[in-house]
Amino acid sequence: MALRLSTGLRDAMMDFRAGVVNTLYHASSIALVDGGESADSITDSESALGTFIVGDKITVSLATDGDDDITAEIVSVAAGTITIATGSFTTGQGAGTPIMLASARGGSFADLFREGNLHIYTGTQPTSANDVESGSKLVEITQGSAAFTPGTFANGLNFGAVVAGVIAKETGEVWSGEASATGTAGWFRFYANDEGTGADSTKIRFDGAIATSGAQLNMSNTAITSGGTTTVDTVAITLPANA
């Protein structure tokens, strides 16, 4: 068996329009805070920043000091504060002058699967990642076995560092799940955040075989028992140098 990509995933990775602008906000209540040795931040006295998403890139424009017109990754989000990396702002500025904030997500593999999840099934991997799921679902893998709701940004899985064409799971994340059924793991499907299941060529997802060795997902024991916890310790997705 092979790692199989859906048509939706291949289209998204190859389309320059795949990047998505998630949030736009323009207000004079925004302040840019240079944290010195600590993290920099964007604050809003109107507490209207809660719709921004951790991990997205945020662009600041119309700052009084042009050096503070920056793009940075969002580290944390609260209604009144967005935290970004230390040293992002040169001077910072207080509220009073309108500032424009725009956040976006790119079209890379890691971005497309941000806050996704992984299902493990019995039986044989379908011939295409566009096909309906076959077999029975045994377990859903999330962060720390926590509940996952498609379309929301909590407890989903994330990919992290890329080295020599191989992407791994995000450092520090625990990928696990409590099995809902008993059976032998045969294949898996990894879904984007919307968890698009069923026969659908537009959904972003990929799947592969499961075995104790030589598969796309190797497990020490493929026997899964209802109520037991399955943990994925390491992940290595490879983009080949030659097709």
N, C-alpha and C positions, 0 to 999 in steps of 0.2 A: 504494500500500500504506500501511498505518497501523501505529502502535505498538499491539500487541495484548497485553492482560493476561490471564493465566489466571484461571479462576474461583477457584482457591485463593488467588491474590494478592489479588483483589478482596475475597474473604471476610475474609482476614487483616487487610487495611487498614481494613475497616469494623467489625470485631468488637472490642469493648472487652476481650475475653479474650485477644487475640492476644499480649500481653506474656507472657514465659516466665521463671519463676524457674529459674535454672540451678544454683545451688549454695547450700547452707545449711551453716554451720559454727559451732559453739558450743563454746568452750573457755576455760580459764583460762590457757593458754599463750600467748594472744594479747596483744601489746603495740601501743599506738598511739603512733607516733613523730612528734612535731612537728619537722620538718626545718629550722625557721628559714627562712633564705633559700633553702634547697634544697627538693627535693620532700619531701612528707610520705610516710609509709609505714605499713603494717601488717605486723608481723612475728609469726612463730609458731615457738617453740622446738621444736615437734613436727614442723615442716616439712610441714604438711598443707594448704598453700595452692595447690598446683600445679594443682588442678582448676578454679580460677577462670580467667576468660577475658578477655583484653585487650579493651577497648572496652565491656564490660558496665558497668552501674551497680552499685556496691557500697554497701550500707547498713550502717552500724555502729550497733548499739544496745546498751544496758545499760552504756554508759561511765560511769565515776565522775563525770565532769564532763559534764552533759547537753549542753553546747555541742559536745562531741565525738561526739554521736550525729548522724552526717552521712550524706549520700549523695553519692558522687563517682564519676567515671569511672575505671576501672582503666587505668593507663598501661602498666604492665609487671607480669609475674607470674613468680615463681620459687617453688620449694617452700616457702621460708621467708619470703618477702617479697613483698608487693603494694605497688607504688608508685602514689601518687595525686598530685593537684596540690598545689603549694606553698600553704600557708595553709589547708588543709582542716581541720586540727585546731587547736583553741584552746590547749590545754595538753598533750594527750597523756597517756598513762599506761603504767606498766610492767605486766608479766604478773602474774598472781595472782588477779585478779578476773575471773570469766567474762564473756566478750564474745560477742555474737552478730553474725555476718556473713552477709549474704544478697546474692547478686548476681542481676541480672535483665536481660533484654533486652526492649525495647519492641516495639510493633507498627508503627513507622514504616517507610516505604519503605527507608530506609538500614539500619535494624536487620534487616528481613526479608531483605535481600540481603547482609548482612555475610559476608565471606569466601566470596562466590559465584564463579562463573566464566562465561565467555562462549564459545559455540561458533559458528563461522561455517560455513555450508553452501552448497552449490551449489543452483541451481534457484529456485523461487518459494516465498515465505513461505506457510505453511499458512493456511487461512482462520480458524483459531482457535489460540490459545496452548495450548489443551487437547489439540490433535491431536498425533499421532506426528510426529516429525521427518521431513521429506522431503528428497530429494537426498542428497548425500554430504558427510560432515563433512570440512572442509579443515584447520581449525586450531582449537585450544583456547587461549583467551587466559587467562593467569594473571598473577600478579605476577612480572615479570622472566623470563618463559618457564619458570619453575620448575615442578617436578612438583606436581600437585594431587591430593589424595585426598579424595573426597566424605566429609563428616562430620567432617573434621579441620580445625583452624584454623591452617593454614599455606599461604601462597602464593595465597590467594584474593583476590578483588577487593573493594574497598570504595568506597562513595560518601561524599563529604565535604560541602562547604559548599552551602547552599541560598540562592539569591538570587532574589527576585521569582518564586517558583514554579518555579525551575529548579534541579535538583540536578546537581552535577558529580562527576567521579571524585575520590577522595581525593588531596589535594596530596602530591606526592612519590612516588606509586606509578607504576611503569612497567607498563603493561598490554601484554603481548606474548605471542607464542607461535610455536613452530617448526611449520611446516605439515607435516602427515602425508600430504598428497595434493596433486595438482596439479588446478586447475580454476578456474572463475570464481565469485567470491563473489556470492551472490544474496540471502541473508538471514542473520539471526543470531538466536540465542536466549540470553538471560541467565538463568542458573539460581541459585536459592538454594544454600546450602552443601551440601544433601543431593544436589544435581545430579539431580533427579528427571526422568528422560527417559521417552519413550514416550507413549502416549495416556493421559492422566490429568488429570482436572479438579481434583484436590485439590492438585497440586504448585504451588509458588510459583515463577513464572517469567514472563518477558515476551519478546516477539520483535518484530522489525521488518525492513524491507527494507534492502538495501545497494545503493548506486550511487555514482557519482562526484559527484553533487549531488542535492539534493532528496529524499533518503531519510532514514530514521531513523539509519543509520550510513553516513557518506560516506567513501569511500576515494579516494586519489589514483589508484590503479590497482586494479581489482577482480580482476586476474589474480594468482593465488596459485600458487607453485611449491613442490613438495615439498622440504623441507629449508630453505626460506627463512624469514625471520622477519617476521611481521606485527605492527605496533605500532599501538595505538589511542592517539592523542595527546590528544584531547579528547573529553569526553562531556557531553551536556546533555540530561537527561530533563526534560520540561516537564509540569507539572500544569496543565491549562487553567483559565482563570478561568470559562469558560462551557462547558457540555456541549453 
